[in-house]
Amino acid sequence: MFATQKYASQSLSAVLAGQTLTEALSELWKAMPDLRPQQRGAIQDLSYGTLRHFGLLDNTLKLLLNKPVHEPALKALLLVCLYQLQFTRAAPYSVVDHAVKVASHTGSGQGKGLVNAILRNFLRRRDTILNEARHNDYGKWSHPQWWVNAMREAWPAQWESILNAGNQHPPLTLRVNRHRSNVEQYMALLAEAGLEASVTGKDAIRLRYPVGVDRLPGFFDGLVSVQDLGAQYAAQLLDVQDGMRVLDACSAPGGKTGHLLETATLDLTAVDSDAQRLTRVGDNLQRLGLSAKLVRGDASRPKEWWDGTPFDRVLADVPCSASGVARRHPDIKWLRRPEDIVQFAQQQAVMLDALWGLVAPGGKLLYATCSIFPAENKDQAAAFAARNADAQRLPVNVGTADDGQLLPNPEHDGFYYALFQKAR
């Protein structure tokens, strides 16, 4: 547990300093290549869990302290340990004892007495402290106040369920590769492997309990991919047919690219501005036994990479706040700022207008985000339709959405879809 607490605290400190959790953990794995898979998993669990419940834990720590802790490493250790004591089955005495040992190697080394006192005080006064810590929105919902306010305004009937969903563990959903298996066959393979699952969509299976991909039958042979049910609706909405020329304009890491190619035989171009992420698209397609033309380019400047031949279908899965997948990436809640939403919306509008020029007459463009902020979604789609008289808005009825907006729930993450057809 010593190493788990130590490295989870380091990851949390990096996030609080502005780094994404993915980057922080990636750097840790490179620096500590000898960590066992079980240790990596435990470090991830503590890092993700602490960030999911950060508001509550931060309020709790403030109530336990007589004065602020100025050493970031020491504060992060206390937050991780409070998470362990409240949300895990770890033995309290073990959590405290190991935390004291970590503190003796942290910062000035003078914090072990403070750590011992704070954690034991929490154990004595747990219920009282937690009730008080939940007295404001920050502590009750573990989201920034601006985010809570935005949800109240945008979703007056659903805001509480949205915020609650953002603090839960996400479902693990698989997409069966039609070229190599089908839902019925793969369900049988899961049963043979002792993994409980249920069918949730045409190609979708949700596991009852998450596992690593190494435990998924045939994963490395391309039988399945990990993809949220909400993300799987993109291929369905684009309605691709054999022989079509298709563009996935912001393709990395390639989940939707692969699904489109599993759905029909296509002339597909996958574009992304990041060369490293584009490599991941290629790797994913190779595992699935599929191929596409991979192009490094900026979706907002297609003249730099487009060959001039229109596309029958364009998927514009644009950069966004990722607010709909905050439970998968809880650092998002604490790294995003209100001004980021404005900047994303401006970038999205430029991309939409640029990509619309690539759509063939009668062709379709699907605008997609993993956001739950209206500025990136319904407001963006309405503004695009108003700017382009030749864009006919088509109905989007998927999952629980009748207007294209999927809100996070136990079945799927938060997504938004708007489908447009170009006049002939």
HELIX and SHEET records of a PDB file:
HELIX    1   1 PHE A    2  LEU A   16  1                                  15    
HELIX    2   2 LEU A   21  ALA A   31  1                                  11    
HELIX    3   3 PRO A   37  ARG A   52  1                                  16    
HELIX    4   4 PHE A   54  LEU A   64  1                                  11    
HELIX    5   5 PRO A   72  PHE A   87  1                                  16    
HELIX    6   6 PRO A   92  SER A  104  1                                  13    
HELIX    7   7 LYS A  112  ALA A  133  1                                  22    
HELIX    8   8 ASP A  137  TRP A  141  1                                   5    
HELIX    9   9 GLN A  145  ALA A  154  1                                  10    
HELIX   10  10 TRP A  159  ALA A  165  1                                   7    
HELIX   11  11 VAL A  183  GLU A  192  1                                  10    
HELIX   12  12 VAL A  213  ARG A  215  5                                   3    
HELIX   13  13 PHE A  219  ASP A  221  5                                   3    
HELIX   14  14 LEU A  229  LEU A  238  1                                  10    
HELIX   15  15 GLY A  255  THR A  263  1                                   9    
HELIX   16  16 ALA A  275  LEU A  288  1                                  14    
HELIX   17  17 PRO A  302  GLU A  304  5                                   3    
HELIX   18  18 SER A  323  VAL A  325  5                                   3    
HELIX   19  19 ASP A  331  LEU A  335  1                                   5    
HELIX   20  20 PRO A  338  TRP A  356  1                                  19    
HELIX   21  21 PRO A  374  GLU A  376  5                                   3    
HELIX   22  22 LYS A  378  ARG A  387  1                                  10    
SHEET    1   A 4 ALA A 197  VAL A 199  0                                        
SHEET    2   A 4 ALA A 204  LEU A 207 -1                                        
SHEET    3   A 4 LEU A 172  VAL A 176 -1                                        
SHEET    4   A 4 VAL A 224  VAL A 226 -1                                        
SHEET    1   B 7 LYS A 293  ARG A 296  0                                        
SHEET    2   B 7 ASP A 267  ASP A 272  1                                        
SHEET    3   B 7 ARG A 245  ASP A 248  1                                        
SHEET    4   B 7 PHE A 311  ASP A 317  1                                        
SHEET    5   B 7 VAL A 359  THR A 369  1                                        
SHEET    6   B 7 PHE A 415  LYS A 422 -1                                        
SHEET    7   B 7 ALA A 391  LEU A 394 -1                                        
SHEET    1   C 7 LYS A 293  ARG A 296  0                                        
SHEET    2   C 7 ASP A 267  ASP A 272  1                                        
SHEET    3   C 7 ARG A 245  ASP A 248  1                                        
SHEET    4   C 7 PHE A 311  ASP A 317  1                                        
SHEET    5   C 7 VAL A 359  THR A 369  1                                        
SHEET    6   C 7 PHE A 415  LYS A 422 -1                                        
SHEET    7   C 7 GLN A 405  LEU A 406 -1                                        
END                                                                             
